[in-house]
Each structure stands twice: as C-alpha cells, then as structure tokens.
Amino acid sequence: MNPFPKLLEGCLIDTKHVESAAIFVAKTGDVTFNLFKQVCPEQTQMFLDAFKHVNVTRQRGLDFRSKHYTCVRADKHSIYTKYEGHGLILVRTALYVIVATYSQSMYPSICVEAVEKLAEYLREKGN
C-alpha cells in the first residue's frame, strides 16, 4: 500500500497552506504520488536538474506551469522559488523529491515548514 497519499494529505494539504504537491523518486524521476493535475517527465527531470545545478537555479529560477519562478533559496536539499505571490518549493531526501506549491492566499513560511517537516520525517525513516 502506498503511504504517500495520506502523508501528502495529512502533512501538507491539511495545513491549508499547501495548494498542491507531488513526490517522485530522486534517481529516476518516477512520480510516486501526485496531487497536481499532471506532472510530465520533462518537469520531473527539470526538478532533478535544479538540484544538480543549484548555482544555475539560483541565477535563472525555474519554469513551472507556464510561469517563471525566481529563486529565493537553493542548496543541495531545498529550493524555494516564487512568482507574484505564488511559490514552488522543492525538497530532496535520499530517495525522494517533494514538490509543493502555495497560492497568494497562503503563508509561504507555513508551506515551507510543512514540506521540510515531511522531508525530515522521510529522512528519519531512511528515505
């Protein structure tokens, strides 16, 4: 049984400060669970490449859903980006990448905290 639907709902969506989220395998880009309407392989590869080239990500930002997000923070574990009150958060663990978005009516800090806590939980479980 896939534990990710309950994790994403309980840890992220239920905060009311995460608009949508997905988890995919860090090595392959295979989507494990997805609450977005669609995440294509090109997008997951872009997210993986963002972690491989954090300096470029810091300078150029990321394009997602026809919007250009500027980078607020990028390191080997976390990438935070924003676009006109919306945000895209990426957090990497040993095995997974968690992707989450927030909208203008949500608090970015709560979204970031929720995603980082879920990532920490996965790291503690060896994921």
Secondary structure, DSSP 8 states (H G I E B T S, - for coil): ---HHHHIIIIIGGGTS--EEEEEETTT--EEEE-SS---HHHHHHHHHHHHTHHHHHHH-EEETTEEEEEEEE-SSEEEEEETTEEEEEEE-SSEEEEEEE-TTS-HHHHHHHHHHHHHHHHHTT-
